Amino acid sequence: MAQISASAVKDLRDKTSAGMMDCKKALEACGGDCEKAIAWLREKGLSKAAKKAGRATSEGVIGSYIHSNGKIAVLVEIKCETDFVARGDKFQEFAKNVAMQVAAANPICVSPDQLPADVLEKEKAIYMAQTKAEGKPDNIAEKIVEGRIKKYYKEVCLLEQPFIKDDKLTIQDLLKNLVATLGENIQIGRFVRMQLGEDASGE
């Protein structure tokens, strides 16, 4: 078994926010390889998150962010199971980060299943017209459209977006890491983004 240094454990913890023992275990399982250990922790976090996903989330906080120019403001609802977790630093930091993400990346919705059907169909039609104009056959065009829709999700769905502070992680990754660290079901609820000069429809 590879000898794991305390600095390697700390480095992994800084990158993932996972517990010290979990970080040590991950590095031992991956022969000291930090990138593999991050993937290992994500997999474990995913399985933990799946087990907790059905539990009630009646506590939480409303995270907020106002951009330094005072022209963009965001409120976001982050839900958890207990008030104890809601008051914790990691949970509060996550709420702040998500609010900043919404301010910077301007998503339409939290997840792909919340994307309005008419918006999705409009995008698909545009991508299909583009691929046809490029002379692609139907079967290839469909695969290209599918790929472009996935890319579109990364632009407009909050959970799919790359995190503004670390684009190797998505907001979904951050959420799963937090669930694995805090041991509760945590969900992103509603969000509101206001920009000075925009009307209620965002036009």
C-alpha positions in Angstrom: 0.0 0.0 0.0 1.3 3.5 -1.0 2.4 5.7 1.9 0.1 8.6 2.0 1.4 11.9 3.3 -0.6 14.3 5.4 0.0 17.1 2.8 -1.5 14.9 0.1 -4.6 14.2 2.3 -4.9 18.0 3.0 -4.6 18.8 -0.7 -7.4 16.3 -1.6 -9.6 17.7 1.2 -9.1 21.3 -0.1 -10.1 20.2 -3.6 -13.1 18.1 -2.6 -14.3 19.2 0.9 -14.5 15.5 1.9 -13.6 14.3 5.4 -9.9 13.7 6.3 -10.5 9.9 6.7 -12.4 9.7 3.4 -9.6 11.5 1.7 -7.0 9.2 3.2 -9.0 6.1 2.2 -9.5 7.4 -1.4 -5.7 8.1 -1.8 -4.9 4.6 -0.4 -7.4 3.0 -2.8 -6.0 4.9 -5.8 -2.3 4.4 -5.0 -1.8 8.1 -4.1 -3.1 9.4 -7.4 -5.0 12.6 -6.6 -7.1 12.8 -9.8 -8.2 9.1 -9.4 -8.9 9.8 -5.7 -11.2 12.7 -6.7 -13.1 10.4 -9.0 -13.3 7.7 -6.3 -14.7 10.2 -3.8 -17.3 11.4 -6.4 -18.5 7.9 -7.0 -18.8 7.3 -3.2 -20.6 10.6 -2.9 -22.9 9.7 -5.7 -24.0 6.5 -4.0 -24.4 8.3 -0.7 -26.4 11.0 -2.4 -28.7 8.5 -4.1 -29.5 6.9 -0.7 -30.3 10.3 0.8 -32.2 11.7 -2.1 -35.6 10.6 -0.9 -35.4 12.2 2.6 -37.4 15.3 3.4 -35.7 18.7 3.1 -37.7 21.1 5.3 -34.8 23.2 6.6 -32.2 25.3 4.7 -31.3 28.9 3.9 -31.9 31.5 1.2 -28.5 32.3 -0.2 -28.0 35.8 -1.6 -25.4 37.6 -3.7 -25.3 41.2 -5.0 -22.7 42.0 -7.6 -20.2 44.7 -6.7 -21.7 47.1 -9.3 -25.1 46.8 -7.5 -26.8 46.0 -10.8 -27.3 42.2 -10.4 -28.8 40.4 -7.4 -29.6 36.8 -6.7 -31.7 34.9 -4.2 -31.4 31.1 -4.1 -33.2 28.5 -2.0 -30.9 25.7 -0.7 -32.7 23.0 1.3 -31.5 20.4 3.8 -32.9 18.1 6.5 -31.8 19.8 9.7 -31.3 23.4 11.0 -27.9 22.3 12.5 -26.6 21.6 8.9 -28.2 24.7 7.5 -26.3 26.9 10.0 -23.0 25.3 9.3 -20.2 27.1 7.4 -19.9 24.6 4.5 -23.6 24.8 3.8 -23.6 28.6 4.0 -20.6 28.7 1.7 -22.3 26.5 -0.8 -25.4 28.7 -0.8 -23.2 31.7 -1.4 -21.3 30.0 -4.2 -24.6 28.9 -5.9 -25.9 32.5 -5.7 -22.7 33.8 -7.3 -23.0 31.1 -10.0 -26.5 32.2 -10.9 -25.4 35.9 -11.0 -22.4 35.1 -13.3 -23.8 32.3 -15.5 -27.5 33.3 -15.7 -29.1 29.8 -15.9 -32.7 29.4 -17.0 -33.6 26.5 -14.6 -32.0 24.2 -12.0 -32.0 20.9 -14.0 -32.7 19.7 -17.5 -36.1 18.3 -16.5 -37.2 21.8 -15.5 -36.4 23.2 -19.0 -39.7 24.4 -20.6 -40.6 22.0 -23.4 -41.2 24.8 -26.0 -37.7 26.2 -25.3 -36.1 22.7 -25.8 -38.1 22.0 -29.0 -37.1 25.4 -30.4 -33.4 24.7 -29.7 -33.6 21.2 -31.2 -35.2 22.6 -34.4 -32.5 25.2 -34.7 -29.7 22.6 -34.3 -31.4 20.2 -36.8 -31.7 23.0 -39.3 -28.0 23.8 -38.8 -26.9 20.2 -39.3 -29.1 19.8 -42.4 -27.6 23.0 -43.8 -24.2 21.4 -43.2 -25.3 18.5 -45.5 -25.3 15.8 -42.7 -27.5 12.7 -43.3 -30.5 12.2 -40.9 -28.9 9.5 -38.7 -25.7 11.6 -38.2 -27.7 14.8 -37.8 -29.7 13.3 -34.9 -26.5 12.4 -33.0 -25.0 15.8 -33.6 -28.3 17.5 -32.3 -28.2 15.2 -29.2 -24.6 16.4 -28.5 -25.5 20.0 -29.0 -28.5 19.7 -26.6 -26.1 18.3 -23.9 -23.9 21.3 -24.5 -26.9 23.6 -24.3 -27.8 22.0 -20.9 -24.4 23.0 -19.6 -25.1 26.6 -20.6 -28.7 27.0 -19.2 -29.2 24.4 -16.5 -27.6 25.3 -13.1 -26.7 21.8 -12.0 -25.0 21.1 -15.4 -23.0 24.3 -15.5 -19.2 24.3 -14.8 -18.5 26.0 -11.5 -17.2 29.5 -12.0 -14.5 29.0 -9.4 -13.3 25.6 -10.8 -14.5 24.6 -14.2 -13.4 21.0 -13.6 -16.4 20.7 -11.4 -20.1 21.2 -12.2 -22.6 22.5 -9.7 -23.9 19.0 -9.5 -20.5 17.8 -8.5 -20.3 20.4 -5.7 -23.7 19.4 -4.5 -22.8 15.7 -4.4 -19.6 16.5 -2.6 -21.5 18.5 0.0 -24.0 15.6 0.5 -21.2 13.2 1.0 -19.5 15.5 3.5 -22.5 16.6 5.6 -24.5 13.3 5.4 -27.8 14.9 4.5 -30.1 15.2 1.5 -29.4 18.7 0.1 -31.3 20.2 -2.8 -31.2 23.4 -4.8 -34.8 24.8 -4.9 -35.8 28.0 -6.6 -33.7 30.9 -7.6 -34.4 34.5 -8.7 -31.9 36.6 -10.6 -32.6 40.3 -11.1 -30.6 42.6 -13.4 -31.2 46.4 -13.4 -33.1 47.5 -16.4 -34.6 44.0 -17.2 -38.4 43.6 -17.0 -40.1 40.7 -15.3 -39.8 38.5 -18.3 -36.0 39.0 -18.5 -36.3 40.8 -21.9 
